[in-house]
Amino acid sequence: MTMRQRLTYGTAFVLLCTAVLSACSTTPAGDSYGISAEAVTPRTGGDLAVLEQISASERAHLQLIATNMVSTLVQVPRMQSGSVTLQINEPRTAYGNAIVRALEEAGFGMQRVSADQGRNYVSYSKRFSETESGLVTDYELSAGRIRLRREYSVQGDLIYPSSLMTIDGADSIADIELSDSIFAEQGGNNDAFISGVQLEGEPDPTLAVKTIDVRDYNEVPADKRTPQRVVFEKARERFFTMQAERQPPQLDDYEKHRRTVLIFDDNKTQIMGNANKQAVRLLVNGFSDDDIMLIKACLDADGANAAAMNRAIRVEQELLGFGIPSQSTFIAPCARASYRHTSDDSPTPVELVHYRPE
């Protein structure tokens, strides 16, 4: 065999192997922005096989939808992930796996049950429908009394919301902000989608609704898009920031019942430690529905300190973990303290006061 023949056969063999490998690839054509089945499989349990049966881009769509749903859920006051345990069945559908994985990533406690048992039982559904806008898919997520519903439509390899997020069972939706920027990161060619939240029932004419335009230059590389965990962290941060802006009721109508001072190791840490946790546990004993907890964390020379606010939020999270409702906790405004300098790294006090109606 001549050198030319060997090169020709060698080239043909390489091309044949490349074609075979391409045909046998687990990532279908057009799925370059998809994700693996493991990325949407729950860490405990789950059904990897059902996720491997769909394309990588479909898995990416389900992750976006689950992230959108769960990041909305964590902003509902009674659904704070650090203090709520959800009851779930073993997921058997691709959407169910994506939802359970998202709930895990958001930090919810998870309890496996064999039926629709428990106060915060989780259910979900997916339905296809034809509308004047074309084919859409209606997704639902329920946790206890809270039910979320939204329609999404696929545009080529991309997916966008095609309706408002409807919430049922929540007392208020005024402070909820959707994580719709995750859809804009896909980019698009003169695409647009509707963004906003509404309560189940009659339409609200005062509702703030906006349309988000998406262009090709909005596209973010797959490895640079906002991770699911970060989306949930931002949603929780927004919830507690809005909580901190609420003004406490007139304390003239309350009497100071009990008080404790929590000591953080320095002015940067948010780690409470066992002693502080024990102090909170003792203080919340006997808390009644009409009582309130006031958190005083900000004492600085300039009268404003983000680190102090973060410590106050950390204490509020601890109170939620003990079952104190978010509407009963308040963070006091910053107070100036001339004795404390911004460079002071000494132990930092957080005063926690339990008030009871007179």
C-alpha positions in Angstrom: 0.0 0.0 0.0 1.4 3.3 -1.0 1.8 6.3 1.3 -1.1 8.1 -0.5 -3.4 5.1 0.0 -2.6 4.9 3.7 -3.3 8.6 4.1 -6.6 8.3 2.2 -7.8 5.3 4.2 -6.7 7.0 7.4 -8.6 10.1 6.6 -11.7 8.1 5.7 -11.4 6.1 9.0 -11.2 9.3 11.1 -14.2 10.8 9.3 -16.2 7.6 9.8 -15.3 7.5 13.6 -16.3 11.2 13.9 -19.7 10.5 12.2 -20.3 7.5 14.5 -19.4 9.4 17.6 -21.6 12.3 16.6 -24.5 10.1 16.0 -24.1 8.3 19.3 -23.6 11.5 21.3 -25.8 12.0 24.3 -26.1 15.7 23.5 -28.4 16.2 20.5 -27.7 18.8 17.9 -28.8 22.3 19.0 -28.3 21.4 22.6 -25.0 23.2 23.1 -26.6 25.3 25.8 -28.3 22.3 27.5 -27.4 20.8 30.8 -26.8 17.3 32.1 -29.4 15.1 33.7 -27.5 15.1 37.0 -27.9 18.9 37.2 -31.6 18.6 37.7 -31.8 15.3 39.6 -32.5 15.6 43.3 -29.5 15.0 45.5 -31.5 12.5 47.5 -33.7 10.2 45.5 -35.0 11.3 42.1 -35.2 9.5 38.8 -32.1 10.0 36.6 -33.5 7.8 33.9 -36.5 9.9 33.2 -34.3 13.0 32.8 -31.9 11.1 30.4 -34.9 10.4 28.1 -35.3 14.1 27.2 -32.8 16.4 25.4 -30.3 18.6 27.2 -32.1 21.8 26.1 -35.4 20.5 27.5 -33.6 19.9 30.8 -32.3 23.4 30.7 -35.8 24.7 30.1 -37.1 22.7 33.1 -34.3 24.1 35.3 -35.2 27.7 34.3 -38.9 27.1 35.0 -38.2 25.4 38.4 -35.8 28.3 39.3 -38.4 30.8 38.4 -41.1 29.1 40.4 -39.0 28.4 43.6 -37.4 31.8 43.7 -40.9 33.3 43.8 -42.0 30.8 46.5 -39.1 31.8 48.9 -40.4 35.4 48.9 -43.7 34.4 50.3 -43.5 35.2 54.1 -44.8 31.8 55.3 -42.4 30.0 53.0 -39.0 31.1 54.2 -36.8 28.2 53.2 -34.6 28.2 56.3 -37.6 27.6 58.6 -40.0 25.4 56.6 -40.0 21.7 56.0 -41.8 20.5 52.9 -43.4 17.1 52.4 -42.7 15.5 49.0 -43.3 12.2 47.2 -40.6 10.6 45.1 -40.6 12.5 41.8 -41.5 10.4 38.7 -41.5 13.1 36.0 -38.8 15.3 34.5 -40.5 18.4 35.8 -41.0 16.9 39.2 -37.3 16.1 39.5 -36.4 19.6 38.5 -38.7 21.1 41.1 -37.5 18.9 43.9 -33.8 19.7 43.0 -34.6 23.4 43.0 -36.3 23.1 46.4 -33.2 21.4 47.8 -31.0 24.1 46.4 -33.2 26.8 48.0 -32.6 25.3 51.4 -36.0 23.9 52.3 -36.1 21.0 54.7 -37.4 17.9 52.8 -39.5 15.1 54.2 -40.4 12.1 52.0 -44.0 10.9 52.4 -46.0 8.2 50.6 -49.2 10.2 50.0 -50.5 13.8 50.2 -49.4 14.1 53.8 -48.3 17.0 55.9 -48.9 20.7 56.3 -46.6 21.8 53.5 -47.2 19.0 51.0 -45.7 19.7 47.6 -47.6 19.0 44.3 -46.9 20.1 40.8 -48.3 19.7 37.3 -47.6 20.5 33.6 -50.3 20.9 31.0 -50.1 21.7 27.2 -52.6 24.0 25.6 -53.3 25.9 22.4 -53.9 29.7 22.7 -54.2 32.7 20.4 -50.4 33.1 21.0 -49.7 29.5 19.9 -48.7 26.4 21.8 -48.0 27.1 25.5 -47.3 24.9 28.5 -48.9 25.7 31.9 -46.8 24.8 34.9 -48.0 24.7 38.5 -46.3 24.4 41.9 -48.1 24.1 45.2 -46.7 24.0 48.7 -49.3 23.8 51.4 -51.8 26.6 50.8 -49.5 28.5 48.4 -50.0 27.8 44.7 -48.0 29.3 41.8 -49.0 29.0 38.1 -47.4 30.4 34.9 -47.4 29.7 31.2 -44.2 29.3 29.2 -43.6 28.9 25.5 -40.7 27.5 23.5 -39.1 29.6 20.7 -36.7 27.4 18.9 -34.1 26.2 21.5 -35.2 29.0 23.9 -38.0 29.3 26.4 -39.8 32.4 27.8 -42.7 33.1 30.1 -45.9 33.8 28.2 -48.1 35.0 31.1 -47.9 36.6 34.5 -47.0 34.6 37.6 -50.3 33.9 39.4 -50.2 33.3 43.1 -53.0 31.9 45.3 -52.9 31.6 49.0 -50.6 34.5 49.8 -51.7 37.5 51.8 -49.7 40.0 49.8 -47.6 40.0 46.6 -46.5 43.6 46.6 -42.9 42.9 47.5 -42.4 39.8 45.3 -40.0 40.3 42.4 -39.7 37.6 39.7 -36.3 36.2 38.6 -37.1 36.8 35.0 -33.6 38.0 34.1 -32.6 34.4 33.9 -34.7 34.1 30.7 -33.1 37.2 29.2 -29.7 35.6 29.6 -30.6 33.1 26.8 -30.7 36.0 24.4 -33.1 36.1 21.5 -33.9 37.6 18.1 -36.4 40.4 18.7 -38.2 38.3 21.3 -40.2 39.6 24.2 -42.1 38.3 27.2 -44.5 39.5 29.9 -43.3 39.9 33.5 -45.3 40.5 36.7 -47.2 38.9 39.5 -50.9 38.7 40.1 -53.2 37.2 42.7 -55.6 34.4 41.7 -59.0 35.8 40.9 -60.2 39.0 39.4 -57.5 41.0 37.4 -56.1 44.0 39.2 -56.2 47.2 37.0 -53.4 48.8 39.2 -51.1 45.8 38.6 -47.6 46.7 37.5 -47.0 44.7 34.4 -44.0 45.1 32.1 -42.7 43.6 28.9 -39.1 42.5 28.7 -37.5 42.7 25.3 -34.7 40.3 24.5 -32.0 40.7 21.8 -29.2 38.6 20.6 -26.7 40.8 22.4 -28.4 39.9 25.8 -27.1 36.4 25.5 -24.7 35.3 28.2 -22.4 32.3 27.6 -23.7 29.2 29.2 -20.9 29.0 31.8 -21.4 32.6 32.8 -25.2 32.5 33.4 -26.5 33.1 37.0 -26.3 29.8 38.9 -29.6 28.6 40.4 -28.2 28.9 43.9 -27.3 32.6 43.4 -30.9 33.3 42.1 -32.3 31.9 45.4 -29.8 33.8 47.5 -30.8 37.1 45.8 -34.5 36.3 46.3 -34.1 35.6 50.0 -31.9 38.7 50.3 -34.7 40.8 48.7 -37.3 39.4 51.0 -35.3 40.3 54.2 -34.4 43.7 52.8 -38.0 44.5 52.3 -38.8 43.2 55.8 -36.1 45.5 57.3 -37.8 48.5 55.7 -41.0 47.9 57.6 -41.6 50.2 60.5 -42.4 48.7 63.9 -45.8 49.5 65.5 -46.1 52.2 68.1 -44.3 50.7 71.1 -46.4 52.9 73.4 -49.0 50.2 73.1 -46.6 47.5 74.2 -44.6 46.7 77.3 -41.1 45.2 77.3 -41.5 41.6 78.3 -38.0 40.2 78.0 -34.7 41.1 76.5 -31.4 39.4 75.6 -28.2 40.6 74.1 -26.4 38.5 71.5 -22.7 38.9 71.1 -21.1 38.4 67.6 -17.4 37.8 67.6 -16.6 40.8 65.4 -18.3 43.4 63.2 -18.1 41.3 60.0 -19.3 37.9 60.9 -22.8 36.6 60.6 -22.1 33.3 62.5 -24.3 33.3 65.6 -22.7 30.4 67.5 -24.3 28.0 70.0 -24.5 30.5 72.9 -26.5 33.0 70.8 -28.8 30.3 69.4 -29.5 29.1 72.9 -30.3 32.6 74.1 -32.8 33.1 71.2 -34.4 29.7 72.0 -35.0 30.7 75.6 -36.3 34.1 74.6 -39.0 32.8 72.2 -40.5 30.5 74.8 -44.0 31.7 75.5 -44.2 34.0 72.4 -47.8 34.8 71.6 -49.5 35.7 68.3 -49.9 39.4 69.4 -46.3 39.8 70.6 -43.5 41.3 68.5 -39.7 41.0 68.4 -37.5 44.0 67.9 -34.0 43.6 66.6 -31.5 46.3 67.4 -28.3 45.6 65.5 -27.0 48.9 64.0 -24.9 51.0 66.4 -22.2 52.8 64.4 -20.5 56.2 64.1 -22.0 57.0 60.8 -25.5 55.7 61.7 -25.5 53.2 58.8 -23.8 49.9 58.3 -24.5 47.1 55.8 -22.7 44.5 58.0 -24.9 45.4 61.0 -28.0 45.0 58.8 -26.8 41.6 57.7 -26.5 40.5 61.4 -30.0 41.7 62.1 -31.2 39.7 59.1 -29.4 36.7 60.4 -31.1 37.0 63.8 -34.5 37.4 62.0 -33.8 34.2 60.1 -33.1 32.4 63.4 -36.4 33.7 64.8 -38.2 32.3 61.7 -36.5 29.0 62.4 -38.2 28.9 65.8 -41.6 29.6 64.2 -41.9 33.3 64.9 -43.8 34.7 61.9 -42.1 37.3 59.8 -44.9 39.8 60.3 -44.0 39.8 64.1 -40.3 40.6 63.7 -39.0 44.1 63.1 -35.5 45.5 62.6 -34.9 48.8 64.3 -33.4 51.7 62.3 -29.7 52.4 62.7 -28.7 54.6 65.7 -25.6 56.7 65.9 -23.1 55.7 68.5 -20.1 58.0 68.8 -18.1 55.4 70.8 -17.9 53.0 67.8 -15.6 53.6 64.8 -15.9 51.9 61.4 -12.4 50.3 62.0 -13.5 48.9 65.4 -13.4 45.1 65.1 -14.4 44.3 68.7 -17.3 42.0 69.6 -20.6 43.4 68.3 -23.9 43.3 70.3 -27.3 42.7 68.9 -30.2 43.5 71.2 -33.3 41.4 70.9 -36.4 42.6 72.7 -39.6 40.8 73.2 -42.6 43.2 73.5 -46.1 42.2 74.6 -49.3 44.3 74.2 -50.3 46.2 77.4 
